[in-house]
Amino acid sequence: MTAPRYTKLVQGLSGTVPFVGPETQERALGAPFKARIGANENVFGPSPAAIEAMQDAVTQSWMYGDPENYRLKLALAEYHDVAPENIVVGEGVDSLLGYLVRMIVDEDTPVVTSLGAYPTFNYHVEGFGGVLCTVPYSNDAEDPESLLDLARRKNSPLIYFVNPDNPMGTWHDATTIQQLIDDVPGDSLLCLDEAYIEFAPPGTAPLLDVSNPNVIRFRTFSKAYGMAGARVGYGIAEAGLAQSFNKVRNHFGVNRIAQAGALAALADQDYLIDVQSRVARARQRVADIARHNGFDALPSATNFVAVDCGRDRAYASSVLQGLISNGVFVRMPYVAPQDRCIRVSVGTGVHLDLLESVLPRVIAGTG
């Protein structure tokens, strides 16, 4: 009996997904986390209207979801004042990133991104045989000019940029982002990941221009809308680009329950405003806890805070492991110098009470 004949590409890939899930860590610990504040999930949850819509849709789950996501696309188009042809819906931004890479990247295609940026994008690029070309962060923020310069030198067809950034929470203003869009070289495509845009201050996102075929902007229901487990993301792009996803996407990717929830969540903007307010207050409390314990908190336009532990990766990792061993799930950046930080998602009052109680003991134990 012999092993399957894997392609050379698959044989060379690491046997893992980008993140170790909190459930995996809980199984290793033998206990659930008391504060799940590491995956940038919105702990305040979906709109009550979205919950009701999803509950109602459960009885219809014997049917496939609409493969065209028709009603959701219409609602998103109206919300963003674009045509439905400018919207592509998928099972979370992670899947849409995979579809985009599949459309643009062949083996050995150079793809430009920031060193230490969202690793799921890298996962897809490597999975399709592309070559990652990276530039370092500048002052804990992605560097648009360096990314553009590298894209020109490498003749890269794809540039990935996150605003606001994950894992640092930093952000650029709309003028800077618009200049980035305007300066995309030739027939390159800028993938502008705006998963956290609803948490950012006014003036962060430039106006939408769906006539430009050199940019696609991704957004999600996972963060501000509190539906990470439902897996609904979408892209806004020039019609030809948006419709090209039909060539590669999973046509039944977004299930019927998730579609119903996203449609109701989008309609409940009052709840979104309330969540934004609660996230801002919780974000400030995380920063206050960090500073009270001698750490620095980076300014954040997201639902998490990068906490600078003030030393090196080894020390930050020891703080992280100490929190985890005390039931507080957090994560950290994986590339220097950002790996001097831990990344703490905002939580409820109970979650942050635990963080406030546990962190001094962890620090005392790490020396």
N, C-alpha and C positions, 0 to 999 in steps of 0.2 A: 504494500500500500504506500503510495507516494503523496506528497503534499500537492495542493493545487498549484497551477502554473501562474503565480502572481506576476504582474508586470514588474519590470526593473524599478519603475518609479515607486510602486507600492512596497516592494522589498526594502527600499531605502528609507522609508518613512518611519518615524518613531511610533511605537504602539500605544498612543495615548491621544486624548482629546485635550483642548487647551487648558481646561481647569479641572482641578479635583473638587468635586461637588461637596457641599456641606454634609449631604447625607452619607457620602463615603467616609468623611471624617468622623461623623457621629457613630458609624458602625465600628470604626477603629477605636474610638473612645469608649464605646459601650454605653453611651448615654446621649440623649438629645441636647443640642445647644440651648442654653437658657436665653441667650440673646443672639439672634441670627442677623448680624449687622456687618456682613462681609461681601455680599454679592450684589450690592446696589439695588436690591429689591425695594419696592415702595411698601413699607410695612403698614401704611395706612389703608392699603387695599383699594379695590375697585369701587366705583360709584355704586350706591345702592340700586340705582336704575340698571346698571350693567349686571349686577348680581341677579336681579330679578329676570332680566332678559335671558341670561344664561340658564337660569333654572327652568324657565319656560321652554327653552330650546332643547333641554335634555330629552323631552318626550319625542322630539323629532330626530334624535340622533341615529335612528335607523336609516336615515337618508344621508347621502353624501352632502357636504357643503357645496354651495354654488361654486363651480370651478372658476367662474369669472369674477367672483367677489363683487357682483354687480352693484348691489345696494351700498355696500361699503365704499366702493370706488366713487359712486355718485356723491355720497355724503362728504368724502374727503376732498373731492374736486370742488364742491360748493364751499367747503370750509376754507380752502386755500385759494379760491377764485381762479382755478385753472380748469381745463377740460378733463373729462374722465380718461381720455387717451394719454394724459400726462401722468397718470397714477399707475403704479404697479404695487400689488399687495402680495405679501408672502408670509411664511410661517416664522416671523421674527426677522430682525435685521441680520442675524447670523446666517440664516439661509439665503437671504437676498445677497449678502456678500459673496456667498459661494456661487450663486448663479451669475453674478456679475463677473467674478474671476473666471468662471468657465467660458463666458462669452469673449473675454479679452485676452486671456493668458494661455499661451502655448508653452511647451517645454522650453526652458532657458529664456523665457521672456523676462526682461528686467522690470521689476515693480518697485516703486518708490514709496517709502513710508518712514515714520519716525522710529528710531531705536527705542523700544520699550513701550510703544503704543499698543492698542488693543490686540492681544495675541490671536484672537479668532480669525482676524483678517490674514495674518501670517500663516495660520493653519491651512486656510483655503489656498493661498498662493503656493505653498509648498506641496499641497495635495494635488495640484494640477501641474506641477513641474516648473513653476516660475522661480525666478531668482530674486530674493529680497535684497533691495539696495536701500540702506538706511542712513539717516542723519541723526545726530544726537539732539536732545532737547536743548533749548536755550533758556536759562533761568526758569527751569521747571515747566516750560511751555513748548509746544511744537513750534518749529521755526519755518514759516512759509517760504521765505526767500531761499533758504538752503535746500528745501525740498524741490522747489522749482529749478534751482541751479543743477541739482543732481539729476532731475528728470530730463533736462536738456542734454546733459553730458551722456547719459545712458540711453537717450532716445526711448524713454519708457512710455508705453501706451496707457499706464494706469498709475495714478497718484492717490494715496489714501491719507485723509486728514480728518481729525475728530475735533469738533468744536461745539460745546465745551469738551475738554479733554478727559479721557479716561486712560490712565489711573490718577492723574494729578489734580483734576478739577479746575484747572486753569482755563482761560478762554481769551479769544481775540475779539475785538469789536467788529461791527458790520463793515466798516470801511476797509479794515485789513483783509477781511474775508473776501470782500468784493474785488479787491486788488489781486488777491490770489486767483480768483476765478478768471479775471480778465487776462492774467498773465500765463494761463495754462498754455503750454506750447503746442503748436501744430494740431495734430489729430489725437493728442493725448486726452485722457478722460480723468477729471477730478471726481473722486468719490468723497463727498462731504458727509460725514457721519454726524448727524445732529440728534442723537438719541436722547441727550439731556437738555435739549434746547428749551423745553418748557420751564426749567428751573433757572434759566439764565436771566440776567437783567435785560431790560429793554435796550435795544441797540446792539444786540449780539448777532442777530441773523440778518443778512442783507435781504432785500426784496427778491422774491422768486422771479426768475426769468426762464420760462420753459421754452423759449426760442433758442437757447444756447445748448448745442448738442455736446458740449465739452464738460458738462457737470451733471451729476446726479446727487440728489440730497436724500438721505435716508432718515426716517423718523420711526417711532415705535410707540406701541401701547404698553410696553413692558415697564416703563419708568414712571412718569408722572401720572399715567392712567391706572397704574397698579395692577397690570394684567400680565406679569412676566410668565406665569405658568400657562397662559392661554396661547402664547406665541403668535403675535400679530405685529408685523412691521410693514412699512410701505416706503416706496420711493417716489420722488417727484422729479420728472425729467422731461426733456424734449420727447415728443410723441413717438418718433421712430425708435429711440433708445428704450423708452418704457415698453413699447410693444414687442421689442426684441426678446424680452424676458419670456414671452410665450413660447419661444423655441426651446427653452431649457428648463423652465420651472416645473415643479410638481403641481399638476393642475388641480389636485384635491388636497393641496398642502394645508390650507387653512380650514379647520373643521367648522361645522355649522354652529356649534356652541360659541366658539371664539368669534366668529363673524357677528353673531347677535350681540355679544358683549361689547365688542369694539364699536359697533354702530350706536349702542345706547350710551357708552362712555363718551363718545365724541359729542353727543347731543347734550350731555350734562356738564356744561362749562362752569356752572356755579360750583360743582364739586371739585373740579380741577383747581379753581381759584383757592378753595379752602385747603386743598392738599398743598399747593404751593406755599401758602402761609405757614402751615404746620411744618413743612420741610425746612423753611427758612429759620423757624424758631429752634428746631431740633439741631440744625446745622450749627447754629450759634452756640448751642449748649455743648456739642461735641468739641468745638473750638475752645470753649471756656474750660472744659475738663482737661483738655490737652495742656493748655497754658498753666492751669493750676498745678499740674504735675511737672512743670519745667520743660515741656515740649512746645514746639511751634506748630501752629496750624496754618496751612496754606489757604489763602482766599479761594473760595470754591463757588462755582456757578452750577453745581450739580446737587445730587442728593447724597453726597458723601464728602468726607474731608480727608485730605492727605495730611497725616500728622508726622511732622519731622521729629524723629527721635534724637537727632543731634549727633549721631556717631556714624557707624558704618552698617553694612548689611548684617553682619553677625549680631550686632546689638539689636537692630530692629527686628531681626528674626527671633531673637530670644524673647523680646517683648510680645511679639505675635504669638509664639508658642505658649507663653505664660498665660495670655488671655484665653487662648483656645483650651488649655488644660483646666481653666476655671469656668468653662462653659460659654465664653464670649467668642463668637465666630467673626474674625476679621481677615483681611487679606493684605498683601503688600505688593508694590511694584517689583519687577524682577530684573531690572537693569540699573546699573550704577549711572549717575549718583542718586537717582530717584529711589533706589532700594534702601536708602537711609530712613525711609518713611514706612508707616503702616497706613492702610486705607480703611477708614471707618465709615460705613454707611450710616445714615441717620436712623434712629430707632424711636420707639415709643418711650414714654416716660419711664416705664419699668425697665426697658432695655438700657437706657442711659443711666438710670440709678445703679444698675449692676456694673456698668462700665466704670462709673465714678467710684464705686466701692472697691472693685477688683484692681484697677490700674495701679494705685499706689502700692499695693502688696506685690504686684508683679514687678514693678520697678525696683522695689526694695530687694526682691529676690534675684534680680539679674545683675546687680552690682554696677 
